[in-house]
Amino acid sequence: MDTIAETAEKFGISKNALRYYEKEGLLNSVARDKNGIRSYSEKDLLEINKIVHLRKLGASLKEIKEFNFDEATVTSDILQKRIEFLERLDLKLQRNILEIKEQEVYLQKKMKRLKRIRKDLAKQETL
């Protein structure tokens, strides 16, 4: 069982974010000790991991809330919506990767040009 500080550090998020996720129903009620200190279980950590990854992929908290479902009551329709949601995130991710690759090519061209100018400048200074 992890404290809120340990959990926040483990996932690189703030303690306030963890409290907010719980308040908004993204996490089930987190266990507390007799002093009211939150204690995150392995199950909680798995849910937080899912939330953090979906956020990094660009999902809104509303989408993540809709994404969560009770597997005991899952239907084919719910699974289809979950698949479509993940496919949309994948498409968004692929676009982001393409944009990053384009920026990488631009950056490499700039570095090559600047290195060529530096080399030419060094030649002129030796004359």
N, C-alpha and C positions, 0 to 999 in steps of 0.2 A: 504494500500500500504506500503510495507516494503522497506527499503534501502538495498543496497548491503551488508552492515555490518550486519544488522539485519538478513537478509536472510542467509548469510554465517554462522552466529552463530546458527541460528535455525536448520540448517541441518548438522552442524559440518563439514563444508567444507570451503575451502579458498575463498576469494573474487576472486582470480585469476582463480579458477576452474569455478566459475560462469561466469566470462568474457569469458573463453575458451569455455564453453558450448554454449554460445550465438554466439561466433565467428564461431564455427564449425556447427552451424545450429541445435543444439539439442534443443535450445529454440528459439521461435520466437523473433523478435526484442522486447526488453524490453522497456517499456515506459520510457521517460526521462523528467525531469522537465526543466524549462527554462535555468537552469545552467548546463544541461547535466548529472545530477545525476540520476542514474537508480532508478526506482520505480517498485517493483515487485508486480503484481496483484495476486489475488487468483488463477487464471488460471496458471500463471507462477509458483506459489508455488506448485501446483499440478504436473506440469511437472517436476520441480526440484525434488520433492519427488519421482517420478517415476524413474528419472535418478539415484538418490542416492541409491534407493533400488536395481535397476538392477545392479549397480556397485558393491554393497555389495554381490550380488549373483554371481559375477564373470563375468558379461557381459562387453565386450569391448565397447568403445565409438562408434566404427564402427557398432557393433551389435545393440546398442541402437538407433543409427541413422536410421538403417534399420527397427528397430522395430516400430518406430514412423510412423504414417500414418494419412492421413486425413479421418476421419470417414465418410465424405460425399461421398467419392469416393472408399470406401472399397469394395473389391471383396472377393469371397470365397477363391481364391488362396492366397490373402494377409492374410486372417484370418487363413488359414491352416499353412502358414509359421510362423505366430505369435504363434500359438499353439505349433508347433514343437520347436520353439525357447525357449518357456517357459518350455517345457518338458525337453529339454537339460539342462537348468538351474536347474530344479528340480532334475534331475539325478545327476548333479554335487553336488548339495546341499546334497543329500542323501549320496553320497560318503564321503563328508566332515564330516557329522554327524557320520558316521560309524568310520572314522578315529579318531575323537574326543572321541568317546566312547571307542575305543581301548586304547587311551592314558589315559583316565580316569581310566580304569581297571589297567593299568600298574602303574599309580601313586598311586592308592589305595593300591596295593600290596606292593609297596615300603614303603609307610607310615606305613602299618601294620608291615612290617619287622623291620623298624627302631624303632617303638614303642616297639616291642618285645625285641629288643636288649637293648633299654633304660631301660626297666623293669628288664631284666636280670642283667644289669650293676648296677642298683640301689640295687638289692638283694646282689650282690657281695660286694658292698661298705659297706653294713650294717654288714657284717660278720667280 
